Amino acid sequence: MRKKTVELPKKTIESAPTAKSFFGELIGEDRLGTPVAAATEKKKAPPRAKSKASIQKMLNEAERAAKKEREEKLKSQQQAEAEEMALIMAKIDVTSKSATSAFRRRKG
């Protein structure tokens, strides 16, 4: 008896992908048809150093704004707590009045 052998297709050895080809696929060079040219950037003038006084002024303004924001947040929290306490007190008041009237009815 003879064994049947199936001939497997031979693998073609492809070169390992390079970083350039890999990143080219990521940025879509293959879709463009040509490599992406590096964008030339105009060098901006270095930002002028601000004076210490102007920096301090900016910091003070930011600090004041943050302080004002914290105060507003605290006030709104206190207002919410005051409203909640008022509701609780009203509920207690209504409950105590009904309990008192019930007590008076039984007593009388």
N, C-alpha and C positions, 0 to 999 in steps of 0.2 A: 504494500500500500504506500501510496505516495501522499505526503502531507501537502495540504493546500497552503500556499503562501500568498499573502496579500501584500502587494507592493504599496508601501506608504509613500505619499508624495514627499519629495525631498524639501527640507526647510531651506529657505533662502536666508543666508546670513546677512542681516542688515547691520549697518554700523550702529553702535550705541548712540542714543540721542545726546546731543551736546547741549550745554546750557543755553546756547544761543538759539538752537532750534526749538528747545522746550519752551523758553520764554517767548520766542516768536509766535508759537502756537497760542500761548496764553493771551498775548496782546493782539492777536489776530493778523499777524503778518501774512499768513497764507491767504487770508481773505482780501488783503490789499493788493497782492501780486508783487509788491516791492517792499523791501525792508523799510521800516519806519525810521525816518531821519530824526536824529535827536533835535529837539526844539532848541533853538538858540535863544537864550534869555538875555534880555538887556540887564546889565548890572545896574541895580538901583543905588542911588547915593546912600551912603550909610546914614542912618537916622541921627539927627543932631542930638547931642547929649543935652538933656533938659537940666535946667538949673535946679539946685537943691531946693530952692524956695518953691518952684512950680511943682516939683515932686511932692514936697511936704503939703502943699495946698491940695493937690489931688488926693493924697492919703487922708487928709482931714475931711474933705468932702465925702469920700467913700465911707469913712468912719461915722460921720453924721448921718448919712443915708442909712447905714446899717443899724445905727442906734434908733433912728426914727422907725424903721421897719420893725425892730424888736419891740418898741413901745406900742406900736399899733397892734402887733400880734398879741401882746400881753393884755392890752385893753379889750380886744375882742374876746379873748379867753375869759377875762374877768366878767365881761358883760354876759357871756354865755353861762358862766357859773352863777351869776346873780339871778338870771332868768330861771335857771334850774332850781335854785334855792327858793325863789318866790313861788314856783309851782309846788314845791314840796311843802312849804309853809301854808299855802292855800289849801292843799289837800289835808294837812294836819288840822287846820282850823275848821274845815268842813266836817271832818271826822269827829273832832272834839265837840262841836256844836250838836251834832246828831246824837252823840253819846250823852251829852249833858241833858238834852231834851228827853231822851229815853229814860234817863235816871230820874228826872223830875216827874215824868208821867207815872213811873212805878212808885215813887215816894208819895205822891199826892193822893 
